[in-house]
Amino acid sequence: MIDAKLGYIDRIHDHFSRRDFSGAISRLLWHWTPTGKLQFDLSLSRNLHSFQEAANSYFVADTLSVSPIWNYSAKTRFRFKYDYSDRDYRGAIAPTTKLRRDRVQSLLFSADWQATRKILVSGMLQRDRRNSNTDSFDYDSNAVSINAQFLF
């Protein structure tokens, strides 16, 4: 299955027009289910996000995502997701010598277990990395979470 979306954002600030921005947004998603237990999602997208600092008002994110999902059993599911995003910061309010540009990578592994009809247990491991052309804006992060939900 292929899903395509096109749109347009026009953000207007009533009292600070220098922060206004507009532009096209889009997403192309390819969803493939080769077996009853295995599926793959591949997407390309472009989004505009408000992000207000003196050196920018918003950023344009061009993102590639890959996500295989394995339904191991009726109660257990494993998911892997990789995102690569190129972020171009725009709309400077104050004069700047160079505009910020980031490259962000995210790797996620999660597992869900439906213990009973009303109890869901989930775990997640995530690794993020940002490389920026702005000094001191690079980072690496790791996250781990375990969640339990009671559904009613």
C-alpha positions, -999 to 999 in steps of 0.1 A, spaced: 0 0 0 12 35 -8 -1 65 11 7 101 -1 -1 133 17 5 169 5 -3 200 25 6 236 30 14 254 63 9 291 67 18 302 102 10 339 110 18 356 142 -5 385 151 21 406 169 55 395 154 53 390 117 91 383 114 83 349 129 58 340 101 65 311 79 48 290 52 56 262 29 46 228 14 46 197 36 44 161 24 47 124 33 51 94 11 46 61 29 51 26 16 35 -1 38 43 -37 29 30 -68 47 48 -98 31 34 -123 57 7 -122 84 34 -117 110 58 -93 93 53 -58 80 76 -30 68 70 8 66 92 31 46 85 68 46 99 101 32 85 133 46 90 171 47 76 191 76 79 226 89 82 230 127 80 262 148 113 266 167 119 300 181 153 314 189 170 346 179 188 328 150 156 311 137 118 310 137 113 275 123 130 245 107 124 223 77 128 186 84 134 162 56 131 127 71 136 91 60 120 64 83 123 26 81 102 5 104 99 -33 104 74 -49 128 73 -86 137 41 -99 153 57 -128 170 25 -141 184 -11 -130 191 3 -114 224 38 -103 215 51 -78 190 86 -64 182 93 -32 164 125 -16 151 125 20 138 153 41 122 149 78 114 173 101 96 163 137 96 180 167 79 169 199 97 174 233 81 167 262 105 153 293 89 137 327 97 164 344 117 152 374 137 187 387 147 215 389 122 236 358 120 267 347 101 254 312 94 221 294 98 219 263 119 217 228 102 213 195 121 214 159 111 195 138 136 195 100 137 172 79 159 172 41 165 144 25 184 137 -11 195 104 -19 213 85 -49 224 48 -52 235 33 -80 254 -5 -83 259 -4 -102 291 -42 -104 293 -70 -86 275 -67 -57 299 -29 -56 307 -3 -44 282 34 -44 291 59 -25 268 96 -19 268 117 4 247 154 11 240 163 43 220 195 58 208 196 94 193 224 113 178 225 149 166 253 165 145 250 202 141 270 229 123 265 250 154 291 247 182 281 226 212 248 215 197 259 179 190 246 152 213 242 115 219 214 101 241 202 68 253 167 60 267 152 30 283 116 26 294 92 0 307 55 7 308 25 -12 320 -11 -3 311 -43 -14 325 -69 -11 297 -106 -6 306 
